[in-house]
Amino acid sequence: MNKFAQKRVVVSGASRGIGLAIAMRLAQDGAHIAILAKTAEPHGKLPGTIYSAAEEIESAGGRALPIVTDIRYEDQVQSAIARTVEEFGGIDICINNASAISLTQTQNTTMKRFDLMFDVNVRGTFLLTRECLPHLAKGANPHILNISPPLDMKSKWFAPNVAYSMSKFGMSLCVLGMAEELRSQGIAVNALWPHSVIATAAIANVVGGESALGHCRKTSIMADAAAAVLSRDATIHTGKFYIDDVILAEEGITDFSVYRIDPNKSLWSDFFVPDETPEIEQVVLPFN
């Protein structure tokens, strides 16, 4: 049985990376995917466009609806959701994946970058969720999933990059509050975060360069973990902050080698992972 057959899904930032991987995983089960992203033309440093992503989703067995959308703007998000509902007849799943990153200390963070991170990560997440709510309330096993970290409020996560950390934790605060707010409506609100660094363009371009990719896992681990979360009963499993390999271990997965970029290199831990997180595979802090 295909758990996501004809499920109506909205994913922000799904033209590449983790967002596209999740969309592709759900498409394998025949989901209908609305892709909300800005990239309509090829980018010099970033792979893929909203239209190439749609082709990949269709090839995987899903139905794709690419909608060029900047989630910072209310009118664009409202238009995108209206078009999605017109095309698919409703919405069952909302995935807030779009994110802006700048790993800079306070003195080196321009207000333009600060505003971008808060506009995309916090405001965009809140806005997209808000616009999906009336439709999720009528959906089947409705889920909201934010790609954001556990609320491990320790100074070590904030000190190196205060603005970015605040914005990502802002997405997680949406989970904390909205899960309780929407519990009575049967709408699940959860977060999912990678235990190890994931091989994406952001890692290559912003964090560690091309050499860092060998220490990463593939985007497919987040896709499989997202599918595990989204298949759970929305009336029971809500308000959770899931870690990708931990939830997959709960699902019975034992071989994680398939997710490694280079099994011969050490696996780097991601930011924001609480100290008490079970170690499914050995991970080390980057650059140690």
N, C-alpha and C positions, 0 to 999 in steps of 0.2 A: 504494500500500500504506500502510495506517495503522499507523505504527510502534508506537503505544500501544494498539491495539485489545485490549480485555479485560485490559490490564495492571492489576495490583492495587496501588494507590498509597495511602500514608498521608501526609497533609500536616498539620503542626501550624500553628495560627494562620491557617487558610484561610478565615475568614469575611469577609475583606476584603483589600485591598492586594495585595502581591506574592504572597502565598500563594494567594489566590483566582485571581489572574491565571494562575499556573502551573497550578492545578487546571483552569481553564477551557481552557487550551491543550491539555492532555493529554486532556481530555474531548472535544475536537473530533475526536480520533482514536478515541474510544470507550473511553477508560480508565474503570476503576472506582475511584472516589475516596472514601476515608474522610476526612472533615473533622473534625479534632480541634481544638476551640476552646471558649472559655468563653462567648461571647456568645450567650445563648439569648433574651434580650429586647433590644429596640432600646435603643441607648445615645445619650445626648443629643448627644455630640460625634463619635461614630463611626458611619459608615454600615454597614448590613447586620447580619445575624445568621447564625448557623450554618445556619438553615433557609432564609433567602433565598439564601444561597450555594449550598445544595443545589439549589434551584430553577434557578438560573443554570447550574449544572453539567449538570443534566438537560436543560435547553433547548439546551445546546451539543452534546449528543450523548453525554454520558457517563452513568455510573450513580453516584449519590451516596449516601453513608451518613453523615449528620451525627451525630456523637457528642459530646455536651457533655463536655468534658474539660479539667481544669486540670492541665497537664503537670508541675506542681510535686509532684503527689501520686502515689506509686507505685501505689497500689491503683486509681486512676482510669485511669492509663496501661495497666496490666495488663488491666483490664476492657475498655478500648477496643480493644486489640490482639486480645484473645480474641474480641470481637464482630466485628471486621473479618475475622478468619480464618474465623469461622463463616459469615459472610455471603458472602465472596469466595473462600474456599477456600485462601487463602495471601496472601503479600505479595511483590511484586517491586521496589517502590520506596519508600523512606522519605525524606521531605523535611522537614528541620528548619528551619522558617521562623519559628516563634513567637519573639518577642523583646520584651524590655522595655528602655526607653531613658530615661536621665536625664542630660542634658548639663550636669553640675554639677561644679565643682571640689571638691576634697577637703573643705574646710571647710563647704561647703554641701550635702554629700551625707549624707542621713540614713541610718542603718543599715537602716531599713525599706526604703528604695529600693535600697540596696546589696544587701540580701538578695534582694529581688525580682529584680534583674537577674541575680544569680548563680543563683538558683533556676530561673528561666525559661531564660536563655541557655545556661548551662553544664550545670547539673544536669538540666534538662529535655531538652536535646539528648542528653546521655549516656544518660539513662533511656529515652527513646523509642527510641533506636538499639539499646540493649541488648535491649529487649523484642521488637524486630523481627528481631533477628539469626537466631534459629532458623528463622524463616519465609523470610527472605531467602536463607539457605543452600540452600533448596529452590526458590527462585524462578528465573524466566527472566531472564537478563542483569541480575542484581540490582545496584541502585544505591542509595547513600546520598548525599544532597546537602544540605549545610549552607549556609544563606544567611549567609555570614560572610566576612570579608576575608582577603586575602593576609597572610602573616606577615611584614610589613615592620616589623621591630622598631626603630622610631625614636621618640625621645622626643617629637617633635612630635605624634605621634598619641595619646600618653598624657597629656601635661601639661594640656590643656584639660579633660579629663573622665576622670580616672584609672579610676574604678570601671567606667564603661560600656566603655571601651576594653579593660580587663582581661577583662570578661565576653565581649565579642565575639571577642577573640583566644582566649579559652578554647574557644569553638566551633571555631575554626580549629585549635587544638591537638588536638582530637578527630580532625580530618581527618588531620593529620600522623601521629598514632599509629595510628589505626584502619586507615588505608589499608594500612600495612605489616602490621599484625596480621592483617587479613582477606584479604590478597593471595592466600594459598594456597587460600582458599575461593572465589575468583573473585568476591568482592563488592567493587565499586568504592566508594570513599569520596572525594568531591570537595567543593570549596567553590565558590560562585558569588557574585560581588559586583558591584554596579553601578559603572560608571566615572563616570557623572554622578548627581546627586541624582534620586531617583524621586518622582513626585508621589503621595504617600500622605497619609493622615490624620496620621501622625506628623510629616511635614514641615510641614503646615499648623498643627498644634496645638502642636508642641514646638520645632521648629527655626527656621523662618523666617516663619511666618504665611502667610496666603493669597497675599500678594504674591510669595512665593518660588516658587509653583507654575509660573509662566511660565518659570522658568529650569530646569525639570525635564524629564526624559523620562517617558513613559508606562510604566505597569507592564508593558505588553506586551513591552517589550524584554527584561525579565528572564524573562518567560514563554517567549519564543522561544529565548533563550539556554539556559534550563533544558532545554527540549526537545532542543536540540542536544547538551548534555552527556549527558542520559539515554538518548539513542539510540546513543551510542558503545559500543564493546565493553568490557564491564566488566572483562575480564581484562587489558586493555591500558591503558585510560585511567583511572588511579586515582592518588590522592595529588596531584591538581592543584588549583591555586587560580586559577580562571577569572575573567576580567573580561567582563562581558556583551557589549560591542560588539566586543571583540577576538575572542572565539570566533565571533561572528556574521560578522565579516569573514573569518575562516578558512573559514567555511561558504559564502562567496561573496556575502554581502550587501554591497551598495554604497550603497544609498539608505537613509540613517538619518533622513531628514526625517520619515518616517511615525511615528517615535517621539517627535517633539518636541511639547511642549504649545504652545509659541509659538515658531515659527521665527525671529521677529524679535528675540528676546531672547537674551542670552548664555547659554551652557550652563554650569551650575555643576558643578564637580567634587565628588564625594562624599569623605567621609573615607577614610583608610586606603589610598588608591590609590598604589602605589609610583611614584616619580619616573620610572622607566624604562619605564612602561607606554606602549605605542604610542598615539598620539593619533589616533583614527579620525575624530573631529570635534574642533574646538577646544573646550576646556573651560577655565574660569577658576575660581580659588578664590572661594568665596562671600564676599560683603560687601567685595570689593576694589574 
